[in-house]
């Protein structure tokens, strides 16, 4: 279960992802030693950043897409039963693109940090 606990439109957001151990990815990652995949930590931070961005009326009708992932670092395992604390701060946002910094942790200990680059496209396709 995920929830957003703090949201400053166009600026930042915080939330939590409570991992029950029943999630579809745990049985295969890794058998006998379930671990949250790092790519899903990065995706959860990106989605939280998108929520902060899209809460700003300036970006109505836009869709943020990954433009890049920089300096991703994974510091600890995230296990079934953990609550993943998520924080994202948006920097240098324009009408076409931007960047942000995300951090995910468990009980105050950093699990993942990443710089996210994104582009903004029309929400409706061509």
C-alpha positions, 0 to 999 in steps of 0.5 A: 500500500502506498500513500502520499503524506506531503505534497507541495505542487511543483516543488516536492512530495513525500510518501511511504510504500508499505511492503507486505511481502505479498507483492508479485515480484518478491517470489522471483527476486530472489528465491529464498531471499526476497528483496525489493528490486532497485528499479522499483525503488527508482520508479516509485520515486519517479511516480512520486515526483510526477505526482508533485509535478502534476499537482501544479496547474502549470503542467495540466495536460502534460505527461512527465516521461523519464529523460534520464537516471543519474547517480543512482546508488543503492545502499541497503536491501528493502525486505518484505514488511519494510515501509519504504519512506520516499522523498522527492524534490524537484529542481530546475523545472521548465515547461518542457523538462526538469530534474529532481532528486529522490531518496528512499529509506527504511527507518531513516536509513537510506536505501536508494538515492537518485537524480531523475531527469524528465521531459514533459510531453502532451498527455494526448498522443499525436 
